[in-house]
Amino acid sequence: MNKTALITGATRNLGFSLAQGLARRLDPADTVYLTGRDAGRVAQSLKNISGARAQVRGEMLDVSRRDDVERMAGELADRHGGVDLVFSNHYTRVQPEDNLAEIIDYYVETNNLGTTNVLRSFSPLLRDGGRLLVVASRAGSLRALAPALHPRFQNLASLDEVDRAVCRWRDAVRSGRAPGQAWPAWINIPSKIGQVAAVRALAAQRRAEDLARGILIASISPGLIDTGASRAWLDLTDAPQPDDVAGPVIDFALDPTVDESLYGELVHVGHDEPGASFGSVIRTGSIVPWQ
């Protein structure tokens, strides 16, 4: 059966590199959907794709709108009968000078509610051997959060519960109460933890059936990448470019075997990273501890 792949947030940086890398490695009868919320960037990204073997289609997709994600999922079901590979990669940037109370609503709508929208709509479409991978980061571990806040994200049983936990944090940021509740100033940390919590909640519901069908649902930590979203926050000296990171991530996604221990986990894929708060080097292919 011909393969169908979809990448959200695919008009720049890692998303574009994933779309181009898949287009080069899949077969001519396969289809890669390059999606984004800006029509101009989608059109330009299609023109920038080079060396493609598979068919590449550009589609408008605003993940912050649940109805738009449902529409896209319905179109894939009608056109292809299902999907084989989904990269949930979208990301709305935040810069140090931003007023967090002013930007937190859209930040959460896209990065977190957008992720649960993708998980809800595309997981039912996964064919046997399918992959649904959420691009997160090692900051998605509870170890990056104050221990008093761990219960907010532990043992959440559904995507709705994850959404409620994330929105309570969002409301604290909007109201200015977050610092007094021990939330970190860098909103990327709770956001990434929310993404990983969403994957864990969905995976807990689907684990037995998915593993029987060779399906893998997981979060991905791709490591440091030299992008505009990271330069203002992190030392990116010697950090790899998006194309360098996309290769190992695609290798992981296209591996036909499923390591059951990775199902539902946050997996570091790519270059080894200093452990920072984890206290040791995070090796490629290893699970980033949840707590």
ROZA-385226 format. One record per residue (C-alpha): x negated, y, z negated; residue in one letter. Coordinates in pm, 1 decimal. Example, Ala and Ser with C-alpha at 12.3 -4.5 7.8 and 13.67 -1.06 7.14 Angstrom:
        c1        c2        c3  resn
   -1230.0    -450.0    -780.0     A
   -1367.0    -106.0    -714.0     S
This chain:
        c1        c2        c3  resn
       0.0       0.0       0.0     M
    -122.6     349.5      83.5     N
    -240.1     548.7    -217.7     K
     -94.2     878.4    -331.8     T
    -284.7    1115.5    -560.7     A
    -185.8    1449.4    -714.2     L
    -401.4    1707.6    -888.7     I
    -257.0    2001.3   -1081.4     T
    -460.2    2320.4   -1102.7     G
    -649.0    2215.0    -791.3     A
    -728.4    2550.0    -628.8     T
   -1062.1    2612.5    -802.4     R
   -1336.8    2469.9   -1021.0     N
   -1298.9    2106.0   -1130.8     L
    -947.8    2073.3    -986.7     G
   -1064.8    2163.0    -638.3     F
   -1368.4    1936.1    -669.9     S
   -1143.2    1647.4    -774.6     L
    -911.6    1705.7    -478.4     A
   -1199.2    1726.6    -231.7     Q
   -1380.9    1429.4    -383.2     G
   -1071.5    1211.4    -367.8     L
    -999.2    1322.7     -11.4     A
   -1349.7    1213.1      88.0     R
   -1328.3     874.3     -83.1     R
    -973.6     758.1     -18.8     L
    -862.8     604.6     311.1     D
    -716.1     789.2     611.8     P
    -367.8     654.7     536.5     A
    -379.4     786.1     178.7     D
    -249.9    1127.3      67.3     T
    -398.9    1375.9    -177.8     V
    -173.5    1652.6    -308.2     Y
    -363.9    1971.2    -390.0     L
    -131.7    2179.6    -607.2     T
    -129.9    2521.3    -770.2     G
     106.8    2801.0    -863.9     R
     -36.6    3062.8    -625.5     D
      58.1    3015.7    -259.7     A
    -238.7    3212.0    -130.9     G
    -491.7    3010.8    -330.4     R
    -329.4    2683.2    -228.2     V
    -352.0    2781.1     139.3     A
    -712.8    2896.1     106.8     Q
    -812.4    2582.3     -82.9     S
    -673.5    2366.8     195.5     L
    -894.6    2554.5     440.8     K
   -1195.7    2504.3     211.9     N
   -1161.0    2125.4     196.6     I
   -1439.4    1959.7     394.4     S
   -1526.3    1602.8     484.7     G
   -1180.0    1467.5     407.2     A
   -1087.2    1114.1     515.5     R
    -747.4    1106.4     344.2     A
    -462.4    1338.6     430.6     Q
    -456.8    1649.5     210.5     V
    -133.1    1834.4     146.0     R
    -104.2    2166.7     -32.4     G
     199.1    2216.3    -255.9     E
     320.6    2494.7    -479.7     M
     362.7    2363.7    -833.5     L
     411.9    2572.2   -1147.6     D
     367.6    2322.9   -1430.4     V
     503.3    2570.5   -1685.5     S
     847.1    2523.9   -1525.4     R
     991.8    2184.4   -1608.1     R
    1234.5    2200.1   -1317.5     D
     949.4    2261.5   -1074.8     D
     757.3    1959.3   -1202.6     V
    1070.3    1746.5   -1177.5     E
    1120.4    1871.8    -821.1     R
     765.8    1774.2    -723.4     M
     801.5    1431.0    -882.2     A
    1125.6    1376.6    -695.7     G
     963.5    1470.0    -366.1     E
     677.3    1225.0    -424.5     L
     926.8     952.0    -508.3     A
    1121.9    1020.6    -187.7     D
     813.5    1042.7      34.2     R
     597.9     767.5    -113.5     H
     805.7     566.8    -358.3     G
     562.3     638.2    -641.7     G
     218.4     772.0    -725.8     V
    -117.2     604.1    -788.0     D
    -329.2     876.0    -942.7     L
    -239.9    1195.2   -1128.0     V
    -492.7    1440.6   -1267.9     F
    -327.6    1686.5   -1506.7     S
    -595.6    1953.9   -1475.1     N
    -418.4    2292.4   -1488.2     H
    -553.6    2557.3   -1725.4     Y
    -469.2    2919.3   -1800.7     T
    -778.0    3108.8   -1912.4     R
    -823.7    3311.0   -2227.0     V
   -1103.3    3564.0   -2272.7     Q
   -1252.5    3699.2   -2598.8     P
   -1103.3    4042.8   -2541.7     E
    -747.0    3911.6   -2496.7     D
    -479.9    3993.5   -2753.1     N
    -380.7    3641.9   -2857.8     L
     -35.7    3741.1   -2978.9     A
      40.0    3879.6   -2633.4     E
     -92.3    3592.1   -2422.1     I
     -12.5    3289.0   -2639.4     I
     334.6    3225.2   -2495.4     D
     222.6    3177.5   -2136.4     Y
     -97.3    3004.7   -2248.6     Y
     106.3    2738.3   -2427.6     V
     374.3    2720.0   -2156.3     E
     109.4    2628.9   -1901.2     T
    -161.2    2441.0   -2087.9     N
      54.7    2246.3   -2330.9     N
     418.7    2240.7   -2224.9     L
     290.5    2211.4   -1869.1     G
     100.0    1899.3   -1969.7     T
     401.1    1737.1   -2133.9     T
     608.8    1831.4   -1827.4     N
     359.1    1642.1   -1609.9     V
     352.8    1342.6   -1843.6     L
     732.3    1319.7   -1855.1     R
     788.4    1349.9   -1482.1     S
     499.4    1155.5   -1331.0     F
     445.0     866.6   -1571.6     S
     766.3     691.6   -1456.3     P
     635.7     706.0   -1097.4     L
     306.6     524.6   -1165.6     L
     263.6     216.5    -950.9     R
      77.8     -94.1   -1063.5     D
    -287.8      -5.2   -1116.1     G
    -201.3     364.3   -1147.0     G
    -392.3     627.1   -1340.9     R
    -258.1     931.6   -1526.7     L
    -548.5    1133.1   -1666.7     L
    -521.9    1458.0   -1861.1     V
    -833.7    1674.0   -1836.2     V
    -895.6    1795.1   -2191.4     A
   -1225.2    1832.9   -2380.6     S
   -1405.0    1703.2   -2688.0     R
   -1234.0    1994.4   -2870.5     A
    -924.1    1776.2   -2847.4     G
   -1040.6    1579.3   -3151.5     S
    -887.7    1652.1   -3491.5     L
   -1246.2    1678.8   -3613.8     R
   -1254.2    2022.7   -3454.0     A
    -965.5    2136.0   -3675.3     L
    -945.6    2214.0   -4047.7     A
    -847.9    1892.9   -4235.0     P
    -544.1    2063.0   -4387.4     A
    -398.7    2094.6   -4036.7     L
    -453.9    1733.3   -3927.6     H
    -105.9    1617.9   -4037.5     P
      46.9    1863.0   -3788.1     R
     -67.8    1638.5   -3501.7     F
    -103.1    1293.3   -3655.6     Q
     138.2    1011.4   -3575.3     N
     363.5    1212.2   -3345.9     L
     604.3     965.8   -3190.7     A
     725.0    1148.4   -2880.4     S
     644.3    1426.7   -2637.3     L
     926.5    1629.9   -2792.5     D
     755.8    1604.4   -3131.7     E
     428.5    1717.6   -2976.8     V
     601.2    2014.9   -2816.4     D
     750.6    2115.9   -3149.5     R
     413.7    2092.3   -3326.9     A
     244.2    2300.5   -3058.4     V
     520.7    2560.0   -3062.1     C
     493.3    2599.3   -3439.0     R
     124.5    2680.2   -3392.4     W
     213.0    2915.3   -3104.6     R
     460.5    3097.8   -3326.3     D
     195.7    3139.4   -3597.7     A
     -42.8    3294.3   -3345.1     V
     225.1    3525.4   -3207.9     R
     322.7    3646.5   -3555.7     S
     -34.6    3693.4   -3677.2     G
      -0.9    3422.3   -3944.1     R
    -245.1    3176.7   -3783.5     A
    -565.5    3289.7   -3962.7     P
    -397.6    3254.6   -4302.9     G
    -295.4    2899.3   -4211.0     Q
    -657.5    2802.5   -4124.2     A
    -597.3    2786.3   -3748.5     W
    -919.6    2855.0   -3553.0     P
    -962.3    3186.2   -3371.8     A
   -1042.8    3002.4   -3048.7     W
    -698.5    2891.9   -2931.3     I
    -851.4    2639.9   -2693.7     N
    -902.7    2401.6   -2987.9     I
    -538.7    2355.9   -3101.9     P
    -430.7    2358.7   -2738.2     S
    -662.4    2073.1   -2645.0     K
    -562.5    1881.2   -2956.7     I
    -201.3    1922.8   -2847.8     G
    -283.2    1780.1   -2504.8     Q
    -457.6    1477.4   -2653.4     V
    -172.3    1428.3   -2902.2     A
      71.1    1425.9   -2609.5     A
    -124.1    1153.3   -2431.3     V
    -140.9     949.4   -2750.2     R
     234.9     980.3   -2808.1     A
     322.9     873.9   -2453.8     L
      65.9     593.7   -2452.3     A
     203.2     450.4   -2775.7     A
     543.3     414.8   -2610.2     Q
     413.1     257.5   -2288.2     R
     102.4      63.1   -2390.1     R
     215.5    -300.6   -2358.3     A
     394.2    -261.3   -2025.8     E
     125.0     -38.9   -1874.7     D
    -160.2    -273.4   -1962.2     L
      34.2    -564.8   -1816.6     A
      59.3    -366.4   -1491.4     R
    -303.1    -244.5   -1488.0     G
    -203.1     117.9   -1558.7     I
    -431.0     351.5   -1751.8     L
    -311.3     665.9   -1928.5     I
    -584.4     861.9   -2106.9     A
    -732.8    1202.4   -2179.6     S
   -1065.7    1296.2   -2025.5     I
   -1348.0    1501.4   -2171.8     S
   -1555.1    1603.2   -1867.5     P
   -1818.2    1786.4   -2073.0     G
   -1950.7    2135.7   -2022.5     L
   -1887.8    2280.1   -1676.2     I
   -2015.9    2610.5   -1543.5     D
   -1689.3    2795.0   -1472.3     T
   -1548.8    3139.9   -1531.1     G
   -1316.4    2996.8   -1793.6     A
   -1610.3    2891.0   -2012.2     S
   -1885.9    3147.0   -1956.1     R
   -1751.9    3400.6   -2205.1     A
   -1732.3    3140.7   -2481.9     W
   -2015.2    2890.9   -2443.7     L
   -2383.2    2871.8   -2361.5     D
   -2375.7    2716.8   -2015.6     L
   -2750.8    2706.2   -1961.9     T
   -2815.2    2400.0   -1744.8     D
   -2443.7    2312.9   -1745.0     A
   -2341.4    2118.1   -1431.9     P
   -2127.8    2258.3   -1152.6     Q
   -1773.0    2129.1   -1092.0     P
   -1881.8    1907.5    -800.6     D
   -2139.4    1739.0   -1024.5     D
   -1876.5    1661.8   -1286.5     V
   -1606.3    1549.4   -1043.3     A
   -1807.7    1250.2    -918.7     G
   -1815.6    1053.6   -1247.0     P
   -1453.7    1146.8   -1322.1     V
   -1342.5    1011.5    -984.0     I
   -1552.8     697.6   -1037.6     D
   -1367.0     644.7   -1363.9     F
   -1027.1     701.6   -1202.4     A
   -1091.3     467.3    -909.1     L
   -1238.7     183.5   -1115.4     D
    -990.6    -103.1   -1059.4     P
   -1060.4    -254.1   -1400.5     T
    -891.0    -131.4   -1717.6     V
   -1074.7    -132.3   -2048.2     D
    -785.5    -173.5   -2290.2     E
    -978.7       5.3   -2564.7     S
    -968.5     327.9   -2359.0     L
    -591.2     327.8   -2311.8     Y
    -437.1     637.1   -2471.4     G
    -772.7     766.2   -2595.8     E
    -985.7    1073.9   -2526.9     L
   -1272.2     943.2   -2313.6     V
   -1591.0    1135.6   -2244.7     H
   -1675.5    1095.2   -1876.3     V
   -1983.0    1254.2   -1724.1     G
   -2307.5    1385.9   -1866.3     H
   -2402.4    1304.6   -2224.7     D
   -2329.5    1593.6   -2459.9     E
   -2473.4    1710.3   -2791.8     P
   -2223.8    1607.3   -3057.3     G
   -2184.4    1948.4   -3223.6     A
   -1934.9    1892.7   -3505.3     S
   -1940.3    1520.5   -3435.3     F
   -2301.9    1501.9   -3547.6     G
   -2441.3    1292.3   -3262.9     S
   -2465.1    1278.3   -2886.6     V
   -2140.6    1184.2   -2713.0     I
   -2227.9     920.1   -2456.4     R
   -2059.6     894.0   -2119.8     T
   -1779.1     640.1   -2117.4     G
   -1735.8     658.9   -2494.8     S
   -1422.6     738.9   -2692.1     I
   -1424.2    1076.1   -2864.4     V
   -1293.6    1004.2   -3217.1     P
    -942.2    1129.7   -3280.3     W
    -998.6    1189.8   -3650.7     Q
